[in-house]
């Protein structure tokens, strides 16, 4: 047997072993009874999920989609809980905020109230919307939730509605001033 054949055989064996190991660990994990975390551990986790860090997992997406650094994206997401950064938005009841880095790329974070209706409208240029929280409904059927990106090409149109179940928080560009 050649060295190449022996290597391929050993590699195939390792892949099979890894798959069997994953299956074994998965079966073991599923067989265990869930246990509640200690009260202080759970309280810390819930506080972090409800606190300013809850949007931090979106920093890489915001940076990639809107062309800012990851640090600038993270700083913008951390500012969401600062009531002083919000101002009236383009739609009734909507609020927007932006850091200088977001403003430099004509981007805002928008807080849209539940059941907001944005009628069908054309796009003269590409428009990007990243959902952070809540649900946007496009053209009455397509639902977009946290982590979804709506990428509207120029010369297209759509209508947007916010789910009646709660407000929607999005990062949106381009901002038309």
N, C-alpha and C positions, 0 to 999 in steps of 0.2 A: 504494500500500500504506500502511495506517495505521501509526502509531507502535507501537500495540499488536501488530499482526500482525508487524511487523519485530522487535519484542522477543521474541515467542514463537518466531519462526523462529531468531533468534540463540541463544536459550536452548536450543532443541532441538538446534542444531548443537553447542553447548558440551557438552551431555550426551552426544551421540554421540562427540565428540572425547575426552571423559573416559573413556568406556567403551572406546574403541579404545586409549587410552593404558594403561589398567589391563590390558587383554588383552596388549598388547605387553610391558609390564613383567613380567607373570606368565609369559609364554612365555620371556622372557629369563632370569628367575630359575630357571625349571625346566630350562633348557638348560645351566646352569652345573654343573660338578662341585663337590660339597661339599669344603671344605677344613677340616682340623682347625685349631682355634685354637691359638695359641702356648700352650706349657705353662703359663706363669704366668697367662695370661688364663683358660684353662680351669680351673685350680686355684682362682682367685678366684671364678669363676662357681659351681663346684661347692660351694665353701665357703659362699657366700651362699645357695645353694639348700638346703644342709644345716644352715645356721646359724639363728639366732633370727629372721632376716628371712623365712624361707620361708613363714610364714603371714601376712605383712603384706598380701598381695593380698586377703585376706578381711576386712580391717578395715572397709571400707565396708559389706559385707554384714552383719557382726556388728552394726555401729552401727544399720543400718536395721532388721534383724529383731528385735533385742533392746532397742532404744530407749536406747542409750547414745551418747555422742559418738564421733566417729571416733578422737579422741585416746585416749579411754578404751578403746575396742576395740583399738587398736594396742598400748597398754600391756599389756592383758590377754594378747594374742597373743604379745608379746615375753616374757612371764613363763613361757611353756610350758616352756622349757628350764631353769628354775630349780627344782632338786630340792626346795628348801626350801619351796615353796608348795603342794606336793601333800599331800593327806591321803586316808585310806581313803574309798572311795566306797560307794554303795548296793548294789553287786553284788560278789560274790566276785572279788577281784583288781583291781577297778576303783579308780581314783584320781580325785580331783577337785581343782580349784583355782579360786579366784575372787579377783578384785580387789575392793576396796570398791565400786567403781562397778557391777560385775556383781552383787555381793551385794545392792545396793540395788534391783535389778530381778529378784531371785530367780533368778539365772542362774549357771551354773557351766560350766567347761570340764571335760569328762570324758574320761579315758583308759580305754578298754575293751579288755581282753585279747582276743586272737584266740579265736574260737569261743565267746565269751560268749553265753549264751542268756537272754533276758528273756521269760518266758512271756507268753501273751496276758493283757492287762490293760486295764481300762477307763480312760477319761479323763473325770474329772468337770469338767475345765476344759480350755481350749485348751492344747496343748503344742507347743513349737517346738524343733526339733533341726536344727542346721546342721552338716553333715559337713565337717571340715577335712582329714582323712586317713583312708584305709582305706575299708571298705565295710560298710554296714549292709544287712541283708536283712530286709525287712518282710513278714510273713506268708508266709515261705518262698518268695517269688517276686520282689517288687519290690526292685531293688538301688539303693542310694543311695550315691554317691561324693562326692569333694571338691566343695564348692560347692552340693550339693543341700540343700534344706530340706524336712524332714518337718513338715507342718503338720497336727496332729491336732486336730480340732474336739472340743468337749466332747460327751459322750455317745457317743463312738466307742471302739473297742478295736482292738488289734493286738498281734502278737508281734514281737519284734525279735531278730535274731541278728547277731553280728559274723562276718564272713567268717573262715574258718579260715586264710587266707593272711597275716594280720597284724592288729595292733591297730588300733583305730579311735579317732580323736580327734574329739570333737564339742563344740559349744557347745549347751547344753541349758537350757530354761526351761519351766515354772516349777519351781524347786527346792522340794520339799516338806520343810520342816524339822520 
